[in-house]
Amino acid sequence: MGVSETYARGRRLAGEQPFAIVVGLVAVWLVWFLVEGLVTGRIRVSNVLSYAWDGLLRGLIVGLAGIGLSMTYSILNFANFSHGDYITSGAFSGWAVTYLLAGLGEANIGSLLLVGAGGSVFGGALGIGITTSPLAVVVGMLIAGAASIGLALFIDRFVYKPIRDESGIALLITSVGVAFALRYIIVFVFGTDVRGTTSAGEVPRVSFYLIDGSFRINAHDITLLVVAVGLMLGVHLLLQTTKLGKAMRAMSDNEDLARITGIPTEQVIRATWIVGGGLTGIAGYMFVLWKGTLGFNDGWLLLLLVFAAVILGGIGSIYGAIAGGIVIGLTASMSVIWIPSEFGRAAAFFVMIVILLFKPQGIFSGRTTA
């Protein structure tokens, strides 16, 4: 059997069974891990579990942010490069409110609203955390979502809507300009310094002890898991059980037909920005809560992984964005077993390329919206 025939058979198998290639790669890794890693003692089970847990949480953040990007592409048919700065804008808005509620009476209001710009106040000193200041965290998360919704609707109304009938390239280039504008507005207001936002020592942890070590899960990990899974389930119910969700699916399949059949397309577009913007802002906030630092470039750096997840899952597929995010997150985190940590992102993109070679339309074969 020649190389070309083997490749063709691999593509056919991946087309018939969407997760076949992923399962195959995981199986190869497991064989290598069991034979070489555990037998020689070079790899510890506790470390692998820690990397896997970190990768799952990272993947949930990427997948949650990817839902908004996928919805935008599916319904509005353009790649929004300003999506990463929506993530950052939501994060800064939410954390400004969290700082204000947690530090009211303990620090200057201006310093709190600027999220401690210039080192004027520190989140760790305020004792910010899901267990120490739950109200501040919950309200901040909601404000992050609301701020991103308002920003998305504002930019759509005054920037994207006037050129919506132009080519996708025009919208794409415009979104790049919006991204730079938002980023430097954030720099102008909040500064360029990366600040710590939570007090790591005050976050409760649960340790799991194994034969060769232990790995830990903290309260912020659990918070991220609950919020991300809950929101993803909410999106699923919205798409599958509501009239709005059916309208979104119809418009993503055929916008002209949806308009002819009486579906209010402008309302659907507005709802798309609301749902996508809200999820994006909350993803940005939870990302900062999880990693404990906040910087003006966070969303832009995360955007590369979000795009990789959306492409890997199948452009336009909501479920594909979630699945792609988890695959990308696990790959980026667990690749440090073999390679230096600074190459984790490169490993994630390499896995994406390998999977797309066998399944070019992505894991979910480009199924739009749902």
C-alpha positions as YAML, in Angstrom:
chain: A
units: angstrom
residues:
- id: 1
  name: MET
  ca: [0.00, 0.00, 0.00]
- id: 2
  name: GLY
  ca: [1.46, 3.33, -1.06]
- id: 3
  name: VAL
  ca: [1.75, 6.49, 1.02]
- id: 4
  name: SER
  ca: [-0.97, 8.28, -0.98]
- id: 5
  name: GLU
  ca: [-3.40, 5.39, -0.53]
- id: 6
  name: THR
  ca: [-2.70, 5.24, 3.20]
- id: 7
  name: TYR
  ca: [-3.32, 8.97, 3.48]
- id: 8
  name: ALA
  ca: [-6.59, 8.70, 1.51]
- id: 9
  name: ARG
  ca: [-7.81, 5.87, 3.75]
- id: 10
  name: GLY
  ca: [-6.94, 7.91, 6.82]
- id: 11
  name: ARG
  ca: [-8.98, 10.83, 5.53]
- id: 12
  name: ARG
  ca: [-11.96, 8.58, 4.79]
- id: 13
  name: LEU
  ca: [-11.81, 7.08, 8.29]
- id: 14
  name: ALA
  ca: [-11.67, 10.54, 9.86]
- id: 15
  name: GLY
  ca: [-14.64, 11.65, 7.74]
- id: 16
  name: GLU
  ca: [-16.74, 8.70, 8.85]
- id: 17
  name: GLN
  ca: [-15.72, 8.93, 12.51]
- id: 18
  name: PRO
  ca: [-15.04, 12.56, 13.59]
- id: 19
  name: PHE
  ca: [-12.99, 11.70, 16.64]
- id: 20
  name: ALA
  ca: [-11.06, 8.77, 15.12]
- id: 21
  name: ILE
  ca: [-7.89, 10.72, 14.46]
- id: 22
  name: VAL
  ca: [-7.98, 12.35, 17.92]
- id: 23
  name: VAL
  ca: [-8.47, 8.98, 19.61]
- id: 24
  name: GLY
  ca: [-5.62, 7.55, 17.54]
- id: 25
  name: LEU
  ca: [-3.23, 10.29, 18.59]
- id: 26
  name: VAL
  ca: [-4.20, 9.87, 22.23]
- id: 27
  name: ALA
  ca: [-3.69, 6.09, 21.95]
- id: 28
  name: VAL
  ca: [-0.20, 6.56, 20.52]
- id: 29
  name: TRP
  ca: [0.65, 8.94, 23.35]
- id: 30
  name: LEU
  ca: [-0.67, 6.51, 25.99]
- id: 31
  name: VAL
  ca: [1.44, 3.65, 24.62]
- id: 32
  name: TRP
  ca: [4.53, 5.82, 24.65]
- id: 33
  name: PHE
  ca: [3.70, 7.11, 28.12]
- id: 34
  name: LEU
  ca: [3.15, 3.65, 29.64]
- id: 35
  name: VAL
  ca: [6.14, 1.99, 28.00]
- id: 36
  name: GLU
  ca: [8.78, 4.67, 28.31]
- id: 37
  name: GLY
  ca: [7.56, 7.05, 30.99]
- id: 38
  name: LEU
  ca: [6.17, 4.88, 33.76]
- id: 39
  name: VAL
  ca: [8.50, 1.94, 33.31]
- id: 40
  name: THR
  ca: [11.62, 4.10, 33.45]
- id: 41
  name: GLY
  ca: [10.21, 6.38, 36.14]
- id: 42
  name: ARG
  ca: [11.10, 9.44, 34.08]
- id: 43
  name: ILE
  ca: [7.52, 10.73, 34.22]
- id: 44
  name: ARG
  ca: [5.42, 11.00, 37.35]
- id: 45
  name: VAL
  ca: [1.71, 10.26, 37.29]
- id: 46
  name: SER
  ca: [1.03, 13.23, 39.59]
- id: 47
  name: ASN
  ca: [2.70, 15.61, 37.12]
- id: 48
  name: VAL
  ca: [0.72, 14.22, 34.20]
- id: 49
  name: LEU
  ca: [-2.55, 14.65, 36.09]
- id: 50
  name: SER
  ca: [-1.59, 18.23, 36.97]
- id: 51
  name: TYR
  ca: [-0.81, 19.01, 33.32]
- id: 52
  name: ALA
  ca: [-4.07, 17.37, 32.20]
- id: 53
  name: TRP
  ca: [-6.12, 19.37, 34.73]
- id: 54
  name: ASP
  ca: [-4.39, 22.60, 33.70]
- id: 55
  name: GLY
  ca: [-5.00, 21.76, 30.03]
- id: 56
  name: LEU
  ca: [-8.69, 21.05, 30.62]
- id: 57
  name: LEU
  ca: [-9.24, 24.39, 32.34]
- id: 58
  name: ARG
  ca: [-7.24, 26.24, 29.69]
- id: 59
  name: GLY
  ca: [-9.28, 24.44, 27.04]
- id: 60
  name: LEU
  ca: [-12.57, 25.47, 28.68]
- id: 61
  name: ILE
  ca: [-11.51, 29.12, 28.59]
- id: 62
  name: VAL
  ca: [-10.45, 28.86, 24.95]
- id: 63
  name: GLY
  ca: [-13.66, 27.02, 24.07]
- id: 64
  name: LEU
  ca: [-15.86, 29.52, 25.91]
- id: 65
  name: ALA
  ca: [-14.21, 32.45, 24.12]
- id: 66
  name: GLY
  ca: [-14.33, 30.48, 20.86]
- id: 67
  name: ILE
  ca: [-18.13, 30.19, 20.97]
- id: 68
  name: GLY
  ca: [-18.52, 33.93, 20.40]
- id: 69
  name: LEU
  ca: [-15.99, 33.95, 17.57]
- id: 70
  name: SER
  ca: [-17.63, 30.93, 15.94]
- id: 71
  name: MET
  ca: [-21.10, 32.48, 16.18]
- id: 72
  name: THR
  ca: [-19.83, 35.69, 14.60]
- id: 73
  name: TYR
  ca: [-18.34, 33.79, 11.69]
- id: 74
  name: SER
  ca: [-21.32, 31.48, 11.29]
- id: 75
  name: ILE
  ca: [-24.00, 34.17, 11.23]
- id: 76
  name: LEU
  ca: [-22.14, 37.32, 10.10]
- id: 77
  name: ASN
  ca: [-19.63, 35.46, 7.90]
- id: 78
  name: PHE
  ca: [-16.43, 37.26, 8.86]
- id: 79
  name: ALA
  ca: [-13.44, 36.52, 11.10]
- id: 80
  name: ASN
  ca: [-13.48, 39.10, 13.88]
- id: 81
  name: PHE
  ca: [-9.86, 39.87, 14.79]
- id: 82
  name: SER
  ca: [-10.98, 42.32, 17.47]
- id: 83
  name: HIS
  ca: [-12.43, 39.38, 19.44]
- id: 84
  name: GLY
  ca: [-9.30, 39.09, 21.55]
- id: 85
  name: ASP
  ca: [-9.59, 42.70, 22.66]
- id: 86
  name: TYR
  ca: [-13.24, 42.15, 23.58]
- id: 87
  name: ILE
  ca: [-11.82, 39.51, 25.96]
- id: 88
  name: THR
  ca: [-9.39, 42.03, 27.44]
- id: 89
  name: SER
  ca: [-11.98, 44.82, 27.64]
- id: 90
  name: GLY
  ca: [-14.40, 42.58, 29.49]
- id: 91
  name: ALA
  ca: [-11.66, 41.44, 31.86]
- id: 92
  name: PHE
  ca: [-10.57, 44.98, 32.77]
- id: 93
  name: SER
  ca: [-14.19, 46.17, 33.19]
- id: 94
  name: GLY
  ca: [-15.07, 43.27, 35.45]
- id: 95
  name: TRP
  ca: [-11.91, 43.49, 37.53]
- id: 96
  name: ALA
  ca: [-12.33, 47.25, 37.98]
- id: 97
  name: VAL
  ca: [-15.69, 46.54, 39.65]
- id: 98
  name: THR
  ca: [-14.24, 43.63, 41.65]
- id: 99
  name: TYR
  ca: [-11.43, 45.84, 42.97]
- id: 100
  name: LEU
  ca: [-13.93, 48.57, 43.83]
- id: 101
  name: LEU
  ca: [-16.24, 46.25, 45.80]
- id: 102
  name: ALA
  ca: [-13.43, 44.38, 47.52]
- id: 103
  name: GLY
  ca: [-11.37, 47.46, 48.39]
- id: 104
  name: LEU
  ca: [-14.00, 50.12, 49.09]
- id: 105
  name: GLY
  ca: [-12.89, 52.02, 52.17]
- id: 106
  name: GLU
  ca: [-9.42, 50.49, 52.08]
- id: 107
  name: ALA
  ca: [-7.93, 52.31, 49.07]
- id: 108
  name: ASN
  ca: [-8.49, 55.29, 46.80]
- id: 109
  name: ILE
  ca: [-11.52, 54.81, 44.51]
- id: 110
  name: GLY
  ca: [-9.59, 55.98, 41.45]
- id: 111
  name: SER
  ca: [-6.82, 53.43, 42.08]
- id: 112
  name: LEU
  ca: [-9.40, 50.68, 42.53]
- id: 113
  name: LEU
  ca: [-11.23, 51.52, 39.29]
- id: 114
  name: LEU
  ca: [-7.90, 51.55, 37.45]
- id: 115
  name: VAL
  ca: [-7.25, 48.03, 38.78]
- id: 116
  name: GLY
  ca: [-4.21, 49.19, 40.73]
- id: 117
  name: ALA
  ca: [-2.46, 50.89, 37.81]
- id: 118
  name: GLY
  ca: [1.14, 51.78, 38.60]
- id: 119
  name: GLY
  ca: [1.16, 49.54, 41.66]
- id: 120
  name: SER
  ca: [-1.21, 51.84, 43.56]
- id: 121
  name: VAL
  ca: [-3.09, 48.89, 45.05]
- id: 122
  name: PHE
  ca: [-2.75, 45.11, 44.80]
- id: 123
  name: GLY
  ca: [-5.44, 42.47, 44.52]
- id: 124
  name: GLY
  ca: [-3.53, 40.21, 46.87]
- id: 125
  name: ALA
  ca: [-3.49, 42.91, 49.55]
- id: 126
  name: LEU
  ca: [-7.26, 43.30, 49.15]
- id: 127
  name: GLY
  ca: [-7.72, 39.56, 49.67]
- id: 128
  name: ILE
  ca: [-9.64, 39.09, 46.44]
- id: 129
  name: GLY
  ca: [-10.81, 35.53, 45.81]
- id: 130
  name: ILE
  ca: [-13.94, 33.47, 45.28]
- id: 131
  name: THR
  ca: [-13.98, 32.40, 48.94]
- id: 132
  name: THR
  ca: [-12.77, 35.65, 50.53]
- id: 133
  name: SER
  ca: [-14.83, 38.12, 48.47]
- id: 134
  name: PRO
  ca: [-17.46, 36.08, 46.57]
- id: 135
  name: LEU
  ca: [-19.83, 39.00, 45.98]
- id: 136
  name: ALA
  ca: [-17.08, 41.10, 44.39]
- id: 137
  name: VAL
  ca: [-16.07, 38.22, 42.12]
- id: 138
  name: VAL
  ca: [-19.62, 37.31, 41.03]
- id: 139
  name: VAL
  ca: [-20.61, 40.93, 40.37]
- id: 140
  name: GLY
  ca: [-17.33, 41.54, 38.54]
- id: 141
  name: MET
  ca: [-17.95, 38.52, 36.33]
- id: 142
  name: LEU
  ca: [-21.45, 39.75, 35.44]
- id: 143
  name: ILE
  ca: [-20.14, 43.26, 34.72]
- id: 144
  name: ALA
  ca: [-17.43, 41.78, 32.48]
- id: 145
  name: GLY
  ca: [-20.11, 40.06, 30.40]
- id: 146
  name: ALA
  ca: [-22.34, 43.15, 30.31]
- id: 147
  name: ALA
  ca: [-19.44, 45.44, 29.34]
- id: 148
  name: SER
  ca: [-18.43, 43.17, 26.46]
- id: 149
  name: ILE
  ca: [-22.04, 43.02, 25.27]
- id: 150
  name: GLY
  ca: [-22.28, 46.82, 25.28]
- id: 151
  name: LEU
  ca: [-18.95, 47.15, 23.49]
- id: 152
  name: ALA
  ca: [-19.87, 44.55, 20.85]
- id: 153
  name: LEU
  ca: [-23.24, 46.19, 20.14]
- id: 154
  name: PHE
  ca: [-21.70, 49.67, 19.99]
- id: 155
  name: ILE
  ca: [-18.96, 48.66, 17.55]
- id: 156
  name: ASP
  ca: [-21.40, 46.68, 15.41]
- id: 157
  name: ARG
  ca: [-23.80, 49.63, 15.20]
- id: 158
  name: PHE
  ca: [-21.23, 52.28, 14.27]
- id: 159
  name: VAL
  ca: [-18.43, 50.30, 12.60]
- id: 160
  name: TYR
  ca: [-19.52, 46.94, 11.19]
- id: 161
  name: LYS
  ca: [-23.14, 47.56, 10.22]
- id: 162
  name: PRO
  ca: [-22.38, 50.31, 7.66]
- id: 163
  name: ILE
  ca: [-20.03, 47.97, 5.77]
- id: 164
  name: ARG
  ca: [-21.80, 44.67, 6.46]
- id: 165
  name: ASP
  ca: [-22.78, 44.27, 2.80]
- id: 166
  name: GLU
  ca: [-19.20, 44.70, 1.64]
- id: 167
  name: SER
  ca: [-16.75, 41.81, 1.20]
- id: 168
  name: GLY
  ca: [-15.55, 39.73, 4.12]
- id: 169
  name: ILE
  ca: [-12.05, 41.12, 3.56]
- id: 170
  name: ALA
  ca: [-13.29, 44.65, 4.27]
- id: 171
  name: LEU
  ca: [-14.85, 43.52, 7.55]
- id: 172
  name: LEU
  ca: [-11.76, 41.53, 8.49]
- id: 173
  name: ILE
  ca: [-9.39, 44.46, 7.92]
- id: 174
  name: THR
  ca: [-11.76, 46.76, 9.80]
- id: 175
  name: SER
  ca: [-11.79, 44.34, 12.73]
- id: 176
  name: VAL
  ca: [-7.98, 44.47, 12.84]
- id: 177
  name: GLY
  ca: [-8.19, 48.26, 13.10]
- id: 178
  name: VAL
  ca: [-10.80, 47.96, 15.87]
- id: 179
  name: ALA
  ca: [-8.50, 45.54, 17.71]
- id: 180
  name: PHE
  ca: [-5.60, 48.00, 17.74]
- id: 181
  name: ALA
  ca: [-7.87, 50.89, 18.72]
- id: 182
  name: LEU
  ca: [-9.31, 48.97, 21.69]
- id: 183
  name: ARG
  ca: [-5.90, 47.75, 22.80]
- id: 184
  name: TYR
  ca: [-4.37, 51.19, 22.95]
- id: 185
  name: ILE
  ca: [-7.42, 52.69, 24.64]
- id: 186
  name: ILE
  ca: [-6.91, 50.04, 27.34]
- id: 187
  name: VAL
  ca: [-3.21, 50.97, 27.54]
- id: 188
  name: PHE
  ca: [-4.09, 54.68, 27.80]
- id: 189
  name: VAL
  ca: [-6.57, 54.10, 30.63]
- id: 190
  name: PHE
  ca: [-5.06, 51.22, 32.60]
- id: 191
  name: GLY
  ca: [-1.38, 51.27, 31.66]
- id: 192
  name: THR
  ca: [0.92, 48.53, 30.39]
- id: 193
  name: ASP
  ca: [1.93, 46.89, 33.65]
- id: 194
  name: VAL
  ca: [0.86, 43.33, 34.39]
- id: 195
  name: ARG
  ca: [-0.70, 43.17, 37.85]
- id: 196
  name: GLY
  ca: [-1.53, 40.36, 40.22]
- id: 197
  name: THR
  ca: [-5.25, 40.21, 40.93]
- id: 198
  name: THR
  ca: [-5.77, 37.55, 43.57]
- id: 199
  name: SER
  ca: [-4.12, 36.36, 46.74]
- id: 200
  name: ALA
  ca: [-2.86, 32.87, 45.91]
- id: 201
  name: GLY
  ca: [-2.13, 32.05, 49.54]
- id: 202
  name: GLU
  ca: [-5.76, 32.60, 50.53]
- id: 203
  name: VAL
  ca: [-7.31, 30.38, 47.85]
- id: 204
  name: PRO
  ca: [-8.40, 27.05, 49.42]
- id: 205
  name: ARG
  ca: [-6.83, 23.98, 47.81]
- id: 206
  name: VAL
  ca: [-7.61, 20.29, 47.80]
- id: 207
  name: SER
  ca: [-4.65, 17.92, 47.43]
- id: 208
  name: PHE
  ca: [-4.87, 14.46, 45.90]
- id: 209
  name: TYR
  ca: [-2.05, 12.21, 47.07]
- id: 210
  name: LEU
  ca: [-0.68, 9.51, 44.77]
- id: 211
  name: ILE
  ca: [2.15, 7.01, 45.08]
- id: 212
  name: ASP
  ca: [4.67, 9.29, 43.39]
- id: 213
  name: GLY
  ca: [3.40, 12.69, 44.53]
- id: 214
  name: SER
  ca: [0.27, 14.84, 44.60]
- id: 215
  name: PHE
  ca: [-1.61, 17.37, 42.54]
- id: 216
  name: ARG
  ca: [-3.84, 20.18, 43.76]
- id: 217
  name: ILE
  ca: [-7.14, 21.73, 42.76]
- id: 218
  name: ASN
  ca: [-8.08, 25.14, 44.14]
- id: 219
  name: ALA
  ca: [-11.35, 27.01, 44.52]
- id: 220
  name: HIS
  ca: [-10.73, 29.13, 41.42]
- id: 221
  name: ASP
  ca: [-10.28, 25.99, 39.33]
- id: 222
  name: ILE
  ca: [-13.66, 24.69, 40.48]
- id: 223
  name: THR
  ca: [-15.26, 28.09, 39.87]
- id: 224
  name: LEU
  ca: [-13.96, 28.16, 36.31]
- id: 225
  name: LEU
  ca: [-15.15, 24.60, 35.68]
- id: 226
  name: VAL
  ca: [-18.66, 25.28, 36.99]
- id: 227
  name: VAL
  ca: [-19.07, 28.60, 35.17]
- id: 228
  name: ALA
  ca: [-17.70, 27.36, 31.83]
- id: 229
  name: VAL
  ca: [-19.70, 24.12, 31.78]
- id: 230
  name: GLY
  ca: [-22.85, 25.94, 32.92]
- id: 231
  name: LEU
  ca: [-22.57, 28.57, 30.19]
- id: 232
  name: MET
  ca: [-21.82, 25.97, 27.52]
- id: 233
  name: LEU
  ca: [-24.89, 24.00, 28.58]
- id: 234
  name: GLY
  ca: [-26.90, 27.23, 28.44]
- id: 235
  name: VAL
  ca: [-25.76, 27.87, 24.86]
- id: 236
  name: HIS
  ca: [-26.73, 24.32, 23.91]
- id: 237
  name: LEU
  ca: [-30.24, 24.78, 25.36]
- id: 238
  name: LEU
  ca: [-30.57, 28.17, 23.66]
- id: 239
  name: LEU
  ca: [-29.72, 26.76, 20.24]
- id: 240
  name: GLN
  ca: [-31.77, 23.59, 20.51]
- id: 241
  name: THR
  ca: [-34.89, 24.54, 22.46]
- id: 242
  name: THR
  ca: [-35.69, 28.21, 21.84]
- id: 243
  name: LYS
  ca: [-37.20, 30.10, 18.93]
- id: 244
  name: LEU
  ca: [-34.19, 32.42, 18.87]
- id: 245
  name: GLY
  ca: [-31.83, 29.46, 18.66]
- id: 246
  name: LYS
  ca: [-33.73, 28.00, 15.72]
- id: 247
  name: ALA
  ca: [-33.61, 31.39, 14.00]
- id: 248
  name: MET
  ca: [-29.85, 31.54, 14.55]
- id: 249
  name: ARG
  ca: [-29.38, 28.09, 13.05]
- id: 250
  name: ALA
  ca: [-31.58, 28.95, 10.09]
- id: 251
  name: MET
  ca: [-29.71, 32.18, 9.41]
- id: 252
  name: SER
  ca: [-26.34, 30.49, 9.66]
- id: 253
  name: ASP
  ca: [-27.44, 27.88, 7.12]
- id: 254
  name: ASN
  ca: [-28.88, 30.33, 4.58]
- id: 255
  name: GLU
  ca: [-29.25, 34.03, 5.35]
- id: 256
  name: ASP
  ca: [-31.23, 34.84, 2.18]
- id: 257
  name: LEU
  ca: [-33.72, 32.04, 2.79]
- id: 258
  name: ALA
  ca: [-34.07, 33.08, 6.44]
- id: 259
  name: ARG
  ca: [-34.87, 36.64, 5.37]
- id: 260
  name: ILE
  ca: [-37.45, 35.46, 2.81]
- id: 261
  name: THR
  ca: [-39.20, 33.25, 5.36]
- id: 262
  name: GLY
  ca: [-39.69, 36.21, 7.71]
- id: 263
  name: ILE
  ca: [-36.94, 35.67, 10.24]
- id: 264
  name: PRO
  ca: [-35.95, 39.08, 11.72]
- id: 265
  name: THR
  ca: [-32.30, 38.94, 10.71]
- id: 266
  name: GLU
  ca: [-31.31, 42.19, 12.45]
- id: 267
  name: GLN
  ca: [-32.67, 40.86, 15.72]
- id: 268
  name: VAL
  ca: [-30.75, 37.63, 15.20]
- id: 269
  name: ILE
  ca: [-27.55, 39.57, 14.52]
- id: 270
  name: ARG
  ca: [-28.11, 41.65, 17.66]
- id: 271
  name: ALA
  ca: [-28.71, 38.49, 19.69]
- id: 272
  name: THR
  ca: [-25.52, 36.99, 18.25]
- id: 273
  name: TRP
  ca: [-23.47, 39.92, 19.53]
- id: 274
  name: ILE
  ca: [-25.24, 39.75, 22.91]
- id: 275
  name: VAL
  ca: [-24.64, 36.04, 23.43]
- id: 276
  name: GLY
  ca: [-21.15, 36.01, 21.94]
- id: 277
  name: GLY
  ca: [-20.10, 39.24, 23.67]
- id: 278
  name: GLY
  ca: [-21.36, 38.08, 27.05]
- id: 279
  name: LEU
  ca: [-19.53, 34.75, 26.84]
- id: 280
  name: THR
  ca: [-16.38, 36.49, 25.64]
- id: 281
  name: GLY
  ca: [-16.32, 38.99, 28.52]
- id: 282
  name: ILE
  ca: [-16.94, 36.29, 31.11]
- id: 283
  name: ALA
  ca: [-14.22, 34.12, 29.53]
- id: 284
  name: GLY
  ca: [-11.77, 37.01, 29.89]
- id: 285
  name: TYR
  ca: [-12.72, 37.58, 33.51]
- id: 286
  name: MET
  ca: [-12.49, 33.90, 34.41]
- id: 287
  name: PHE
  ca: [-9.14, 33.61, 32.63]
- id: 288
  name: VAL
  ca: [-7.73, 36.30, 34.92]
- id: 289
  name: LEU
  ca: [-9.33, 34.80, 38.03]
- id: 290
  name: TRP
  ca: [-7.79, 31.44, 37.16]
- id: 291
  name: LYS
  ca: [-4.24, 32.57, 36.35]
- id: 292
  name: GLY
  ca: [-4.14, 35.44, 38.86]
- id: 293
  name: THR
  ca: [-2.66, 38.18, 36.64]
- id: 294
  name: LEU
  ca: [-4.09, 40.81, 34.30]
- id: 295
  name: GLY
  ca: [-2.39, 42.56, 31.38]
- id: 296
  name: PHE
  ca: [-3.43, 44.61, 28.36]
- id: 297
  name: ASN
  ca: [-2.19, 41.91, 25.95]
- id: 298
  name: ASP
  ca: [-4.01, 38.94, 27.48]
- id: 299
  name: GLY
  ca: [-6.82, 38.76, 24.94]
- id: 300
  name: TRP
  ca: [-4.54, 39.21, 21.93]
- id: 301
  name: LEU
  ca: [-2.31, 36.33, 23.05]
- id: 302
  name: LEU
  ca: [-5.34, 34.15, 23.79]
- id: 303
  name: LEU
  ca: [-6.86, 34.96, 20.39]
- id: 304
  name: LEU
  ca: [-4.33, 32.79, 18.54]
- id: 305
  name: LEU
  ca: [-5.43, 29.73, 20.52]
- id: 306
  name: VAL
  ca: [-9.09, 30.68, 20.09]
- id: 307
  name: PHE
  ca: [-8.70, 30.83, 16.31]
- id: 308
  name: ALA
  ca: [-6.87, 27.51, 16.37]
- id: 309
  name: ALA
  ca: [-9.72, 25.95, 18.37]
- id: 310
  name: VAL
  ca: [-12.42, 27.31, 16.06]
- id: 311
  name: ILE
  ca: [-10.59, 26.13, 12.94]
- id: 312
  name: LEU
  ca: [-9.82, 22.73, 14.47]
- id: 313
  name: GLY
  ca: [-13.41, 22.19, 15.62]
- id: 314
  name: GLY
  ca: [-14.86, 23.27, 12.29]
- id: 315
  name: ILE
  ca: [-15.42, 26.92, 11.42]
- id: 316
  name: GLY
  ca: [-18.98, 27.91, 12.32]
- id: 317
  name: SER
  ca: [-19.64, 25.00, 14.69]
- id: 318
  name: ILE
  ca: [-20.36, 25.94, 18.31]
- id: 319
  name: TYR
  ca: [-19.71, 22.44, 19.56]
- id: 320
  name: GLY
  ca: [-16.61, 22.30, 17.40]
- id: 321
  name: ALA
  ca: [-15.26, 25.42, 19.10]
- id: 322
  name: ILE
  ca: [-15.71, 23.77, 22.49]
- id: 323
  name: ALA
  ca: [-14.13, 20.48, 21.42]
- id: 324
  name: GLY
  ca: [-11.32, 22.28, 19.60]
- id: 325
  name: GLY
  ca: [-10.65, 24.44, 22.66]
- id: 326
  name: ILE
  ca: [-10.26, 21.39, 24.89]
- id: 327
  name: VAL
  ca: [-7.93, 19.66, 22.40]
- id: 328
  name: ILE
  ca: [-5.82, 22.82, 22.05]
- id: 329
  name: GLY
  ca: [-5.72, 23.40, 25.81]
- id: 330
  name: LEU
  ca: [-4.71, 19.84, 26.62]
- id: 331
  name: THR
  ca: [-2.05, 19.84, 23.93]
- id: 332
  name: ALA
  ca: [-0.54, 23.17, 25.01]
- id: 333
  name: SER
  ca: [-0.34, 22.07, 28.65]
- id: 334
  name: MET
  ca: [0.67, 18.42, 28.29]
- id: 335
  name: SER
  ca: [3.28, 19.01, 25.60]
- id: 336
  name: VAL
  ca: [5.67, 20.21, 28.33]
- id: 337
  name: ILE
  ca: [6.17, 16.52, 29.16]
- id: 338
  name: TRP
  ca: [8.28, 16.28, 25.99]
- id: 339
  name: ILE
  ca: [9.30, 19.81, 25.07]
- id: 340
  name: PRO
  ca: [10.16, 23.10, 26.86]
- id: 341
  name: SER
  ca: [7.11, 25.02, 28.08]
- id: 342
  name: GLU
  ca: [7.75, 27.98, 25.75]
- id: 343
  name: PHE
  ca: [6.94, 25.70, 22.81]
- id: 344
  name: GLY
  ca: [3.53, 24.69, 24.15]
- id: 345
  name: ARG
  ca: [1.64, 26.97, 21.77]
- id: 346
  name: ALA
  ca: [3.64, 25.65, 18.84]
- id: 347
  name: ALA
  ca: [2.72, 22.09, 19.83]
- id: 348
  name: ALA
  ca: [-0.97, 23.04, 19.91]
- id: 349
  name: PHE
  ca: [-0.78, 24.43, 16.38]
- id: 350
  name: PHE
  ca: [1.16, 21.37, 15.21]
- id: 351
  name: VAL
  ca: [-1.59, 19.05, 16.47]
- id: 352
  name: MET
  ca: [-4.17, 21.26, 14.76]
- id: 353
  name: ILE
  ca: [-2.32, 20.94, 11.45]
- id: 354
  name: VAL
  ca: [-1.99, 17.15, 11.78]
- id: 355
  name: ILE
  ca: [-5.72, 16.73, 12.49]
- id: 356
  name: LEU
  ca: [-6.70, 19.05, 9.63]
- id: 357
  name: LEU
  ca: [-4.55, 17.03, 7.22]
- id: 358
  name: PHE
  ca: [-6.90, 14.10, 7.79]
- id: 359
  name: LYS
  ca: [-10.07, 16.11, 8.38]
- id: 360
  name: PRO
  ca: [-9.73, 19.47, 6.61]
- id: 361
  name: GLN
  ca: [-13.19, 20.70, 7.62]
- id: 362
  name: GLY
  ca: [-12.48, 20.22, 11.31]
- id: 363
  name: ILE
  ca: [-13.65, 17.77, 13.94]
- id: 364
  name: PHE
  ca: [-17.32, 18.64, 13.44]
- id: 365
  name: SER
  ca: [-17.00, 18.89, 9.65]
- id: 366
  name: GLY
  ca: [-18.00, 22.54, 9.45]
- id: 367
  name: ARG
  ca: [-21.52, 22.01, 10.85]
- id: 368
  name: THR
  ca: [-22.71, 25.58, 11.30]
- id: 369
  name: THR
  ca: [-23.93, 26.97, 14.64]
- id: 370
  name: ALA
  ca: [-24.95, 23.64, 16.15]
...
